[in-house]
Amino acid sequence: MFRGREMAHTELGRRLLDKLAEDLKELGTVDAYPKLDGRNMVMVLAPAKRQVARESHEAVAEAQEGSG
């Protein structure tokens, strides 16, 4: 959410969201790129289904090996 004079520098908010998407690219993908909606800038991220499934499968396998 931008307040007051921050509205004059919305590109800084866009850069921040782009950096967030870059940092989280291993965990998810961008469903909707940053968009200015009034005073709010919104971006939608979705989890990477393969990565989440693989990690949970590996965690279960490690738990079974450790207990068996």
PDB file of N, H, CA, C and O in Angstrom:
ATOM      1  N   MET A   1       0.848  -1.169   0.000  1.00  0.00           N
ATOM      2  CA  MET A   1       0.000   0.000   0.000  1.00  0.00           C
ATOM      3  C   MET A   1       0.896   1.234   0.000  1.00  0.00           C
ATOM      4  O   MET A   1       1.803   1.367   0.822  1.00  0.00           O
ATOM      5  N   PHE A   2       0.622   2.118  -0.928  1.00  0.00           N
ATOM      6  H   PHE A   2      -0.114   2.010  -1.595  1.00  0.00           H
ATOM      7  CA  PHE A   2       1.379   3.357  -1.033  1.00  0.00           C
ATOM      8  C   PHE A   2       0.612   4.466  -0.320  1.00  0.00           C
ATOM      9  O   PHE A   2      -0.613   4.551  -0.399  1.00  0.00           O
ATOM     10  N   ARG A   3       1.367   5.313   0.377  1.00  0.00           N
ATOM     11  H   ARG A   3       2.363   5.243   0.441  1.00  0.00           H
ATOM     12  CA  ARG A   3       0.750   6.427   1.095  1.00  0.00           C
ATOM     13  C   ARG A   3       1.403   7.726   0.654  1.00  0.00           C
ATOM     14  O   ARG A   3       2.604   7.774   0.387  1.00  0.00           O
ATOM     15  N   GLY A   4       0.608   8.764   0.581  1.00  0.00           N
ATOM     16  H   GLY A   4      -0.368   8.725   0.798  1.00  0.00           H
ATOM     17  CA  GLY A   4       1.109  10.111   0.309  1.00  0.00           C
ATOM     18  C   GLY A   4       2.040  10.197  -0.884  1.00  0.00           C
ATOM     19  O   GLY A   4       1.675   9.832  -2.001  1.00  0.00           O
ATOM     20  N   ARG A   5       3.244  10.682  -0.634  1.00  0.00           N
ATOM     21  H   ARG A   5       3.541  10.979   0.274  1.00  0.00           H
ATOM     22  CA  ARG A   5       4.222  10.896  -1.707  1.00  0.00           C
ATOM     23  C   ARG A   5       4.784   9.596  -2.274  1.00  0.00           C
ATOM     24  O   ARG A   5       5.440   9.608  -3.316  1.00  0.00           O
ATOM     25  N   GLU A   6       4.535   8.490  -1.606  1.00  0.00           N
ATOM     26  H   GLU A   6       4.001   8.481  -0.760  1.00  0.00           H
ATOM     27  CA  GLU A   6       4.994   7.200  -2.137  1.00  0.00           C
ATOM     28  C   GLU A   6       4.364   6.923  -3.506  1.00  0.00           C
ATOM     29  O   GLU A   6       4.936   6.188  -4.310  1.00  0.00           O
ATOM     30  N   MET A   7       3.204   7.498  -3.772  1.00  0.00           N
ATOM     31  H   MET A   7       2.739   8.095  -3.118  1.00  0.00           H
ATOM     32  CA  MET A   7       2.538   7.296  -5.060  1.00  0.00           C
ATOM     33  C   MET A   7       3.380   7.837  -6.216  1.00  0.00           C
ATOM     34  O   MET A   7       3.198   7.422  -7.361  1.00  0.00           O
ATOM     35  N   ALA A   8       4.288   8.746  -5.930  1.00  0.00           N
ATOM     36  H   ALA A   8       4.436   9.083  -5.000  1.00  0.00           H
ATOM     37  CA  ALA A   8       5.153   9.293  -6.973  1.00  0.00           C
ATOM     38  C   ALA A   8       6.297   8.340  -7.307  1.00  0.00           C
ATOM     39  O   ALA A   8       7.011   8.547  -8.288  1.00  0.00           O
ATOM     40  N   HIS A   9       6.473   7.298  -6.496  1.00  0.00           N
ATOM     41  H   HIS A   9       5.893   7.130  -5.699  1.00  0.00           H
ATOM     42  CA  HIS A   9       7.593   6.367  -6.686  1.00  0.00           C
ATOM     43  C   HIS A   9       7.119   4.911  -6.667  1.00  0.00           C
ATOM     44  O   HIS A   9       7.689   4.077  -5.964  1.00  0.00           O
ATOM     45  N   THR A  10       6.098   4.619  -7.426  1.00  0.00           N
ATOM     46  H   THR A  10       5.635   5.297  -7.998  1.00  0.00           H
ATOM     47  CA  THR A  10       5.569   3.259  -7.460  1.00  0.00           C
ATOM     48  C   THR A  10       6.561   2.273  -8.071  1.00  0.00           C
ATOM     49  O   THR A  10       6.456   1.067  -7.850  1.00  0.00           O
ATOM     50  N   GLU A  11       7.531   2.789  -8.846  1.00  0.00           N
ATOM     51  H   GLU A  11       7.616   3.769  -9.026  1.00  0.00           H
ATOM     52  CA  GLU A  11       8.533   1.884  -9.446  1.00  0.00           C
ATOM     53  C   GLU A  11       9.367   1.196  -8.372  1.00  0.00           C
ATOM     54  O   GLU A  11       9.866   0.092  -8.594  1.00  0.00           O
ATOM     55  N   LEU A  12       9.526   1.828  -7.215  1.00  0.00           N
ATOM     56  H   LEU A  12       9.121   2.724  -7.035  1.00  0.00           H
ATOM     57  CA  LEU A  12      10.269   1.194  -6.116  1.00  0.00           C
ATOM     58  C   LEU A  12       9.494  -0.006  -5.575  1.00  0.00           C
ATOM     59  O   LEU A  12      10.088  -1.033  -5.249  1.00  0.00           O
ATOM     60  N   GLY A  13       8.196   0.119  -5.481  1.00  0.00           N
ATOM     61  H   GLY A  13       7.714   0.954  -5.746  1.00  0.00           H
ATOM     62  CA  GLY A  13       7.363  -1.004  -5.050  1.00  0.00           C
ATOM     63  C   GLY A  13       7.406  -2.132  -6.056  1.00  0.00           C
ATOM     64  O   GLY A  13       7.439  -3.306  -5.687  1.00  0.00           O
ATOM     65  N   ARG A  14       7.406  -1.772  -7.337  1.00  0.00           N
ATOM     66  H   ARG A  14       7.379  -0.819  -7.637  1.00  0.00           H
ATOM     67  CA  ARG A  14       7.481  -2.775  -8.404  1.00  0.00           C
ATOM     68  C   ARG A  14       8.805  -3.543  -8.322  1.00  0.00           C
ATOM     69  O   ARG A  14       8.831  -4.766  -8.453  1.00  0.00           O
ATOM     70  N   ARG A  15       9.907  -2.807  -8.102  1.00  0.00           N
ATOM     71  H   ARG A  15       9.886  -1.813  -7.995  1.00  0.00           H
ATOM     72  CA  ARG A  15      11.219  -3.462  -7.978  1.00  0.00           C
ATOM     73  C   ARG A  15      11.247  -4.405  -6.779  1.00  0.00           C
ATOM     74  O   ARG A  15      11.831  -5.486  -6.849  1.00  0.00           O
ATOM     75  N   LEU A  16      10.621  -3.998  -5.684  1.00  0.00           N
ATOM     76  H   LEU A  16      10.147  -3.119  -5.627  1.00  0.00           H
ATOM     77  CA  LEU A  16      10.587  -4.827  -4.488  1.00  0.00           C
ATOM     78  C   LEU A  16       9.831  -6.132  -4.749  1.00  0.00           C
ATOM     79  O   LEU A  16      10.280  -7.202  -4.338  1.00  0.00           O
ATOM     80  N   LEU A  17       8.699  -6.045  -5.422  1.00  0.00           N
ATOM     81  H   LEU A  17       8.334  -5.176  -5.755  1.00  0.00           H
ATOM     82  CA  LEU A  17       7.935  -7.255  -5.732  1.00  0.00           C
ATOM     83  C   LEU A  17       8.664  -8.136  -6.749  1.00  0.00           C
ATOM     84  O   LEU A  17       8.602  -9.362  -6.662  1.00  0.00           O
ATOM     85  N   ASP A  18       9.348  -7.524  -7.706  1.00  0.00           N
ATOM     86  H   ASP A  18       9.398  -6.528  -7.777  1.00  0.00           H
ATOM     87  CA  ASP A  18      10.134  -8.303  -8.672  1.00  0.00           C
ATOM     88  C   ASP A  18      11.259  -9.056  -7.969  1.00  0.00           C
ATOM     89  O   ASP A  18      11.539 -10.209  -8.296  1.00  0.00           O
ATOM     90  N   LYS A  19      11.907  -8.396  -6.998  1.00  0.00           N
ATOM     91  H   LYS A  19      11.679  -7.459  -6.732  1.00  0.00           H
ATOM     92  CA  LYS A  19      12.977  -9.047  -6.240  1.00  0.00           C
ATOM     93  C   LYS A  19      12.418 -10.197  -5.406  1.00  0.00           C
ATOM     94  O   LYS A  19      13.046 -11.250  -5.300  1.00  0.00           O
ATOM     95  N   LEU A  20      11.251 -10.001  -4.818  1.00  0.00           N
ATOM     96  H   LEU A  20      10.741  -9.146  -4.904  1.00  0.00           H
ATOM     97  CA  LEU A  20      10.602 -11.057  -4.045  1.00  0.00           C
ATOM     98  C   LEU A  20      10.319 -12.271  -4.931  1.00  0.00           C
ATOM     99  O   LEU A  20      10.574 -13.409  -4.536  1.00  0.00           O
ATOM    100  N   ALA A  21       9.793 -12.022  -6.121  1.00  0.00           N
ATOM    101  H   ALA A  21       9.586 -11.098  -6.441  1.00  0.00           H
ATOM    102  CA  ALA A  21       9.505 -13.123  -7.055  1.00  0.00           C
ATOM    103  C   ALA A  21      10.785 -13.846  -7.447  1.00  0.00           C
ATOM    104  O   ALA A  21      10.791 -15.072  -7.555  1.00  0.00           O
ATOM    105  N   GLU A  22      11.866 -13.109  -7.662  1.00  0.00           N
ATOM    106  H   GLU A  22      11.861 -12.113  -7.575  1.00  0.00           H
ATOM    107  CA  GLU A  22      13.152 -13.705  -8.018  1.00  0.00           C
ATOM    108  C   GLU A  22      13.688 -14.560  -6.872  1.00  0.00           C
ATOM    109  O   GLU A  22      14.198 -15.657  -7.098  1.00  0.00           O
ATOM    110  N   ASP A  23      13.572 -14.058  -5.644  1.00  0.00           N
ATOM    111  H   ASP A  23      13.157 -13.167  -5.461  1.00  0.00           H
ATOM    112  CA  ASP A  23      14.064 -14.796  -4.481  1.00  0.00           C
ATOM    113  C   ASP A  23      13.259 -16.071  -4.231  1.00  0.00           C
ATOM    114  O   ASP A  23      13.793 -17.043  -3.696  1.00  0.00           O
ATOM    115  N   LEU A  24      11.993 -16.074  -4.609  1.00  0.00           N
ATOM    116  H   LEU A  24      11.560 -15.284  -5.043  1.00  0.00           H
ATOM    117  CA  LEU A  24      11.125 -17.219  -4.344  1.00  0.00           C
ATOM    118  C   LEU A  24      10.897 -18.104  -5.562  1.00  0.00           C
ATOM    119  O   LEU A  24      10.021 -18.968  -5.540  1.00  0.00           O
ATOM    120  N   LYS A  25      11.682 -17.900  -6.636  1.00  0.00           N
ATOM    121  H   LYS A  25      12.394 -17.198  -6.653  1.00  0.00           H
ATOM    122  CA  LYS A  25      11.428 -18.643  -7.872  1.00  0.00           C
ATOM    123  C   LYS A  25      11.568 -20.154  -7.699  1.00  0.00           C
ATOM    124  O   LYS A  25      10.959 -20.909  -8.457  1.00  0.00           O
ATOM    125  N   GLU A  26      12.350 -20.614  -6.726  1.00  0.00           N
ATOM    126  H   GLU A  26      12.845 -20.001  -6.110  1.00  0.00           H
ATOM    127  CA  GLU A  26      12.484 -22.052  -6.485  1.00  0.00           C
ATOM    128  C   GLU A  26      11.241 -22.615  -5.807  1.00  0.00           C
ATOM    129  O   GLU A  26      10.944 -23.801  -5.945  1.00  0.00           O
ATOM    130  N   LEU A  27      10.525 -21.786  -5.086  1.00  0.00           N
ATOM    131  H   LEU A  27      10.767 -20.822  -4.973  1.00  0.00           H
ATOM    132  CA  LEU A  27       9.370 -22.245  -4.327  1.00  0.00           C
ATOM    133  C   LEU A  27       8.040 -22.003  -5.022  1.00  0.00           C
ATOM    134  O   LEU A  27       7.045 -22.650  -4.694  1.00  0.00           O
ATOM    135  N   GLY A  28       8.008 -21.080  -5.975  1.00  0.00           N
ATOM    136  H   GLY A  28       8.816 -20.554  -6.241  1.00  0.00           H
ATOM    137  CA  GLY A  28       6.744 -20.777  -6.621  1.00  0.00           C
ATOM    138  C   GLY A  28       6.909 -19.985  -7.896  1.00  0.00           C
ATOM    139  O   GLY A  28       8.017 -19.636  -8.305  1.00  0.00           O
ATOM    140  N   THR A  29       5.778 -19.712  -8.511  1.00  0.00           N
ATOM    141  H   THR A  29       4.878 -19.995  -8.179  1.00  0.00           H
ATOM    142  CA  THR A  29       5.761 -18.963  -9.758  1.00  0.00           C
ATOM    143  C   THR A  29       4.803 -17.787  -9.624  1.00  0.00           C
ATOM    144  O   THR A  29       3.921 -17.779  -8.765  1.00  0.00           O
ATOM    145  N   VAL A  30       4.991 -16.800 -10.483  1.00  0.00           N
ATOM    146  H   VAL A  30       5.707 -16.807 -11.181  1.00  0.00           H
ATOM    147  CA  VAL A  30       4.125 -15.626 -10.488  1.00  0.00           C
ATOM    148  C   VAL A  30       2.893 -15.940 -11.330  1.00  0.00           C
ATOM    149  O   VAL A  30       3.004 -16.224 -12.523  1.00  0.00           O
ATOM    150  N   ASP A  31       1.723 -15.886 -10.704  1.00  0.00           N
ATOM    151  H   ASP A  31       1.633 -15.655  -9.735  1.00  0.00           H
ATOM    152  CA  ASP A  31       0.469 -16.076 -11.439  1.00  0.00           C
ATOM    153  C   ASP A  31      -0.002 -14.771 -12.056  1.00  0.00           C
ATOM    154  O   ASP A  31      -0.474 -14.748 -13.193  1.00  0.00           O
ATOM    155  N   ALA A  32       0.124 -13.689 -11.309  1.00  0.00           N
ATOM    156  H   ALA A  32       0.508 -13.708 -10.386  1.00  0.00           H
ATOM    157  CA  ALA A  32      -0.256 -12.369 -11.813  1.00  0.00           C
ATOM    158  C   ALA A  32       0.856 -11.394 -11.449  1.00  0.00           C
ATOM    159  O   ALA A  32       1.189 -11.234 -10.275  1.00  0.00           O
ATOM    160  N   TYR A  33       1.417 -10.757 -12.437  1.00  0.00           N
ATOM    161  H   TYR A  33       1.147 -10.886 -13.391  1.00  0.00           H
ATOM    162  CA  TYR A  33       2.525  -9.837 -12.218  1.00  0.00           C
ATOM    163  C   TYR A  33       2.040  -8.578 -11.491  1.00  0.00           C
ATOM    164  O   TYR A  33       0.846  -8.280 -11.500  1.00  0.00           O
ATOM    165  N   PRO A  34       2.959  -7.841 -10.862  1.00  0.00           N
ATOM    166  CA  PRO A  34       2.556  -6.660 -10.084  1.00  0.00           C
ATOM    167  C   PRO A  34       1.698  -5.693 -10.899  1.00  0.00           C
ATOM    168  O   PRO A  34       2.007  -5.351 -12.041  1.00  0.00           O
ATOM    169  N   LYS A  35       0.619  -5.275 -10.266  1.00  0.00           N
ATOM    170  H   LYS A  35       0.367  -5.553  -9.339  1.00  0.00           H
ATOM    171  CA  LYS A  35      -0.329  -4.381 -10.919  1.00  0.00           C
ATOM    172  C   LYS A  35      -0.761  -3.330  -9.900  1.00  0.00           C
ATOM    173  O   LYS A  35      -1.056  -3.660  -8.751  1.00  0.00           O
ATOM    174  N   LEU A  36      -0.797  -2.083 -10.312  1.00  0.00           N
ATOM    175  H   LEU A  36      -0.557  -1.815 -11.245  1.00  0.00           H
ATOM    176  CA  LEU A  36      -1.214  -1.001  -9.436  1.00  0.00           C
ATOM    177  C   LEU A  36      -2.730  -0.908  -9.459  1.00  0.00           C
ATOM    178  O   LEU A  36      -3.337  -0.731 -10.516  1.00  0.00           O
ATOM    179  N   ASP A  37      -3.333  -1.027  -8.290  1.00  0.00           N
ATOM    180  H   ASP A  37      -2.841  -1.170  -7.431  1.00  0.00           H
ATOM    181  CA  ASP A  37      -4.782  -0.976  -8.144  1.00  0.00           C
ATOM    182  C   ASP A  37      -5.101   0.131  -7.145  1.00  0.00           C
ATOM    183  O   ASP A  37      -5.197  -0.119  -5.943  1.00  0.00           O
ATOM    184  N   GLY A  38      -5.262   1.328  -7.635  1.00  0.00           N
ATOM    185  H   GLY A  38      -5.184   1.531  -8.611  1.00  0.00           H
ATOM    186  CA  GLY A  38      -5.450   2.470  -6.742  1.00  0.00           C
ATOM    187  C   GLY A  38      -4.147   2.759  -6.009  1.00  0.00           C
ATOM    188  O   GLY A  38      -3.138   3.070  -6.640  1.00  0.00           O
ATOM    189  N   ARG A  39      -4.160   2.662  -4.699  1.00  0.00           N
ATOM    190  H   ARG A  39      -4.980   2.410  -4.186  1.00  0.00           H
ATOM    191  CA  ARG A  39      -2.957   2.873  -3.899  1.00  0.00           C
ATOM    192  C   ARG A  39      -2.265   1.553  -3.541  1.00  0.00           C
ATOM    193  O   ARG A  39      -1.248   1.555  -2.847  1.00  0.00           O
ATOM    194  N   ASN A  40      -2.801   0.454  -4.003  1.00  0.00           N
ATOM    195  H   ASN A  40      -3.627   0.452  -4.567  1.00  0.00           H
ATOM    196  CA  ASN A  40      -2.238  -0.863  -3.696  1.00  0.00           C
ATOM    197  C   ASN A  40      -1.563  -1.456  -4.923  1.00  0.00           C
ATOM    198  O   ASN A  40      -2.053  -1.310  -6.043  1.00  0.00           O
ATOM    199  N   MET A  41      -0.438  -2.123  -4.707  1.00  0.00           N
ATOM    200  H   MET A  41      -0.040  -2.241  -3.798  1.00  0.00           H
ATOM    201  CA  MET A  41       0.199  -2.871  -5.771  1.00  0.00           C
ATOM    202  C   MET A  41       0.061  -4.343  -5.390  1.00  0.00           C
ATOM    203  O   MET A  41       0.432  -4.751  -4.290  1.00  0.00           O
ATOM    204  N   VAL A  42      -0.478  -5.128  -6.318  1.00  0.00           N
ATOM    205  H   VAL A  42      -0.779  -4.797  -7.212  1.00  0.00           H
ATOM    206  CA  VAL A  42      -0.824  -6.516  -6.026  1.00  0.00           C
ATOM    207  C   VAL A  42      -0.085  -7.448  -6.973  1.00  0.00           C
ATOM    208  O   VAL A  42       0.025  -7.173  -8.167  1.00  0.00           O
ATOM    209  N   MET A  43       0.427  -8.563  -6.430  1.00  0.00           N
ATOM    210  H   MET A  43       0.339  -8.787  -5.460  1.00  0.00           H
ATOM    211  CA  MET A  43       1.050  -9.615  -7.223  1.00  0.00           C
ATOM    212  C   MET A  43       0.578 -10.941  -6.637  1.00  0.00           C
ATOM    213  O   MET A  43       0.489 -11.086  -5.418  1.00  0.00           O
ATOM    214  N   VAL A  44       0.277 -11.904  -7.498  1.00  0.00           N
ATOM    215  H   VAL A  44       0.350 -11.786  -8.489  1.00  0.00           H
ATOM    216  CA  VAL A  44      -0.191 -13.209  -7.042  1.00  0.00           C
ATOM    217  C   VAL A  44       0.893 -14.240  -7.312  1.00  0.00           C
ATOM    218  O   VAL A  44       1.376 -14.374  -8.436  1.00  0.00           O
ATOM    219  N   LEU A  45       1.272 -14.972  -6.259  1.00  0.00           N
ATOM    220  H   LEU A  45       0.881 -14.863  -5.345  1.00  0.00           H
ATOM    221  CA  LEU A  45       2.253 -16.057  -6.364  1.00  0.00           C
ATOM    222  C   LEU A  45       1.560 -17.386  -6.100  1.00  0.00           C
ATOM    223  O   LEU A  45       0.632 -17.464  -5.296  1.00  0.00           O
ATOM    224  N   ALA A  46       2.010 -18.413  -6.774  1.00  0.00           N
ATOM    225  H   ALA A  46       2.764 -18.350  -7.428  1.00  0.00           H
ATOM    226  CA  ALA A  46       1.475 -19.758  -6.575  1.00  0.00           C
ATOM    227  C   ALA A  46       2.630 -20.697  -6.261  1.00  0.00           C
ATOM    228  O   ALA A  46       3.724 -20.531  -6.800  1.00  0.00           O
ATOM    229  N   PRO A  47       2.402 -21.682  -5.394  1.00  0.00           N
ATOM    230  CA  PRO A  47       3.486 -22.624  -5.070  1.00  0.00           C
ATOM    231  C   PRO A  47       3.843 -23.478  -6.276  1.00  0.00           C
ATOM    232  O   PRO A  47       3.002 -23.780  -7.123  1.00  0.00           O
ATOM    233  N   ALA A  48       5.123 -23.862  -6.330  1.00  0.00           N
ATOM    234  H   ALA A  48       5.806 -23.617  -5.642  1.00  0.00           H
ATOM    235  CA  ALA A  48       5.580 -24.768  -7.382  1.00  0.00           C
ATOM    236  C   ALA A  48       5.170 -26.171  -6.957  1.00  0.00           C
ATOM    237  O   ALA A  48       5.713 -26.712  -5.994  1.00  0.00           O
ATOM    238  N   LYS A  49       4.229 -26.755  -7.660  1.00  0.00           N
ATOM    239  H   LYS A  49       3.788 -26.316  -8.442  1.00  0.00           H
ATOM    240  CA  LYS A  49       3.658 -28.040  -7.255  1.00  0.00           C
ATOM    241  C   LYS A  49       4.692 -29.151  -7.231  1.00  0.00           C
ATOM    242  O   LYS A  49       4.701 -29.970  -6.311  1.00  0.00           O
ATOM    243  N   ARG A  50       5.552 -29.189  -8.218  1.00  0.00           N
ATOM    244  H   ARG A  50       5.545 -28.524  -8.964  1.00  0.00           H
ATOM    245  CA  ARG A  50       6.557 -30.256  -8.275  1.00  0.00           C
ATOM    246  C   ARG A  50       7.514 -30.168  -7.106  1.00  0.00           C
ATOM    247  O   ARG A  50       7.826 -31.180  -6.477  1.00  0.00           O
ATOM    248  N   GLN A  51       7.983 -28.968  -6.810  1.00  0.00           N
ATOM    249  H   GLN A  51       7.730 -28.146  -7.321  1.00  0.00           H
ATOM    250  CA  GLN A  51       8.960 -28.777  -5.737  1.00  0.00           C
ATOM    251  C   GLN A  51       8.357 -29.169  -4.391  1.00  0.00           C
ATOM    252  O   GLN A  51       9.003 -29.865  -3.608  1.00  0.00           O
ATOM    253  N   VAL A  52       7.147 -28.740  -4.115  1.00  0.00           N
ATOM    254  H   VAL A  52       6.622 -28.174  -4.752  1.00  0.00           H
ATOM    255  CA  VAL A  52       6.502 -29.031  -2.840  1.00  0.00           C
ATOM    256  C   VAL A  52       6.280 -30.529  -2.714  1.00  0.00           C
ATOM    257  O   VAL A  52       6.551 -31.104  -1.659  1.00  0.00           O
ATOM    258  N   ALA A  53       5.792 -31.171  -3.769  1.00  0.00           N
ATOM    259  H   ALA A  53       5.573 -30.704  -4.626  1.00  0.00           H
ATOM    260  CA  ALA A  53       5.546 -32.608  -3.723  1.00  0.00           C
ATOM    261  C   ALA A  53       6.847 -33.373  -3.545  1.00  0.00           C
ATOM    262  O   ALA A  53       6.892 -34.336  -2.779  1.00  0.00           O
ATOM    263  N   ARG A  54       7.903 -32.968  -4.233  1.00  0.00           N
ATOM    264  H   ARG A  54       7.867 -32.186  -4.855  1.00  0.00           H
ATOM    265  CA  ARG A  54       9.194 -33.639  -4.137  1.00  0.00           C
ATOM    266  C   ARG A  54       9.756 -33.514  -2.726  1.00  0.00           C
ATOM    267  O   ARG A  54      10.243 -34.498  -2.168  1.00  0.00           O
ATOM    268  N   GLU A  55       9.697 -32.326  -2.145  1.00  0.00           N
ATOM    269  H   GLU A  55       9.302 -31.527  -2.598  1.00  0.00           H
ATOM    270  CA  GLU A  55      10.237 -32.116  -0.807  1.00  0.00           C
ATOM    271  C   GLU A  55       9.467 -32.930   0.231  1.00  0.00           C
ATOM    272  O   GLU A  55      10.071 -33.512   1.132  1.00  0.00           O
ATOM    273  N   SER A  56       8.146 -32.976   0.113  1.00  0.00           N
ATOM    274  H   SER A  56       7.655 -32.503  -0.619  1.00  0.00           H
ATOM    275  CA  SER A  56       7.371 -33.738   1.092  1.00  0.00           C
ATOM    276  C   SER A  56       7.637 -35.234   0.928  1.00  0.00           C
ATOM    277  O   SER A  56       7.682 -35.968   1.915  1.00  0.00           O
ATOM    278  N   HIS A  57       7.814 -35.688  -0.310  1.00  0.00           N
ATOM    279  H   HIS A  57       7.778 -35.092  -1.112  1.00  0.00           H
ATOM    280  CA  HIS A  57       8.115 -37.095  -0.552  1.00  0.00           C
ATOM    281  C   HIS A  57       9.482 -37.457   0.027  1.00  0.00           C
ATOM    282  O   HIS A  57       9.640 -38.516   0.633  1.00  0.00           O
ATOM    283  N   GLU A  58      10.473 -36.573  -0.160  1.00  0.00           N
ATOM    284  H   GLU A  58      10.344 -35.712  -0.652  1.00  0.00           H
ATOM    285  CA  GLU A  58      11.808 -36.813   0.380  1.00  0.00           C
ATOM    286  C   GLU A  58      11.793 -36.820   1.892  1.00  0.00           C
ATOM    287  O   GLU A  58      12.487 -37.627   2.511  1.00  0.00           O
ATOM    288  N   ALA A  59      11.011 -35.932   2.507  1.00  0.00           N
ATOM    289  H   ALA A  59      10.447 -35.276   2.004  1.00  0.00           H
ATOM    290  CA  ALA A  59      10.930 -35.877   3.965  1.00  0.00           C
ATOM    291  C   ALA A  59      10.316 -37.156   4.521  1.00  0.00           C
ATOM    292  O   ALA A  59      10.767 -37.663   5.548  1.00  0.00           O
ATOM    293  N   VAL A  60       9.306 -37.675   3.862  1.00  0.00           N
ATOM    294  H   VAL A  60       8.939 -37.263   3.028  1.00  0.00           H
ATOM    295  CA  VAL A  60       8.682 -38.928   4.314  1.00  0.00           C
ATOM    296  C   VAL A  60       9.665 -40.085   4.166  1.00  0.00           C
ATOM    297  O   VAL A  60       9.755 -40.935   5.052  1.00  0.00           O
ATOM    298  N   ALA A  61      10.403 -40.128   3.057  1.00  0.00           N
ATOM    299  H   ALA A  61      10.330 -39.438   2.337  1.00  0.00           H
ATOM    300  CA  ALA A  61      11.368 -41.197   2.833  1.00  0.00           C
ATOM    301  C   ALA A  61      12.483 -41.153   3.883  1.00  0.00           C
ATOM    302  O   ALA A  61      12.897 -42.198   4.386  1.00  0.00           O
ATOM    303  N   GLU A  62      12.969 -39.962   4.215  1.00  0.00           N
ATOM    304  H   GLU A  62      12.632 -39.113   3.807  1.00  0.00           H
ATOM    305  CA  GLU A  62      14.012 -39.836   5.230  1.00  0.00           C
ATOM    306  C   GLU A  62      13.497 -40.260   6.600  1.00  0.00           C
ATOM    307  O   GLU A  62      14.229 -40.884   7.368  1.00  0.00           O
ATOM    308  N   ALA A  63      12.258 -39.931   6.912  1.00  0.00           N
ATOM    309  H   ALA A  63      11.664 -39.423   6.289  1.00  0.00           H
ATOM    310  CA  ALA A  63      11.680 -40.293   8.199  1.00  0.00           C
ATOM    311  C   ALA A  63      11.546 -41.814   8.297  1.00  0.00           C
ATOM    312  O   ALA A  63      11.795 -42.398   9.352  1.00  0.00           O
ATOM    313  N   GLN A  64      11.154 -42.445   7.200  1.00  0.00           N
ATOM    314  H   GLN A  64      10.952 -41.971   6.343  1.00  0.00           H
ATOM    315  CA  GLN A  64      11.012 -43.902   7.207  1.00  0.00           C
ATOM    316  C   GLN A  64      12.361 -44.590   7.335  1.00  0.00           C
ATOM    317  O   GLN A  64      12.468 -45.606   8.021  1.00  0.00           O
ATOM    318  N   GLU A  65      13.388 -44.063   6.692  1.00  0.00           N
ATOM    319  H   GLU A  65      13.301 -43.238   6.134  1.00  0.00           H
ATOM    320  CA  GLU A  65      14.730 -44.647   6.780  1.00  0.00           C
ATOM    321  C   GLU A  65      15.284 -44.493   8.189  1.00  0.00           C
ATOM    322  O   GLU A  65      15.939 -45.403   8.697  1.00  0.00           O
ATOM    323  N   GLY A  66      15.033 -43.374   8.816  1.00  0.00           N
ATOM    324  H   GLY A  66      14.501 -42.635   8.403  1.00  0.00           H
ATOM    325  CA  GLY A  66      15.537 -43.115  10.159  1.00  0.00           C
ATOM    326  C   GLY A  66      14.890 -43.968  11.213  1.00  0.00           C
ATOM    327  O   GLY A  66      15.537 -44.319  12.200  1.00  0.00           O
ATOM    328  N   SER A  67      13.622 -44.315  11.036  1.00  0.00           N
ATOM    329  H   SER A  67      13.097 -44.029  10.234  1.00  0.00           H
ATOM    330  CA  SER A  67      12.907 -45.098  12.036  1.00  0.00           C
ATOM    331  C   SER A  67      13.022 -46.603  11.796  1.00  0.00           C
ATOM    332  O   SER A  67      12.684 -47.401  12.671  1.00  0.00           O
ATOM    333  N   GLY A  68      13.496 -46.985  10.620  1.00  0.00           N
ATOM    334  H   GLY A  68      13.770 -46.337   9.910  1.00  0.00           H
ATOM    335  CA  GLY A  68      13.498 -48.415  10.271  1.00  0.00           C
ATOM    336  C   GLY A  68      14.772 -49.082  10.357  1.00  0.00           C
ATOM    337  O   GLY A  68      14.862 -50.279  10.082  1.00  0.00           O
TER     338      GLY A  68
END
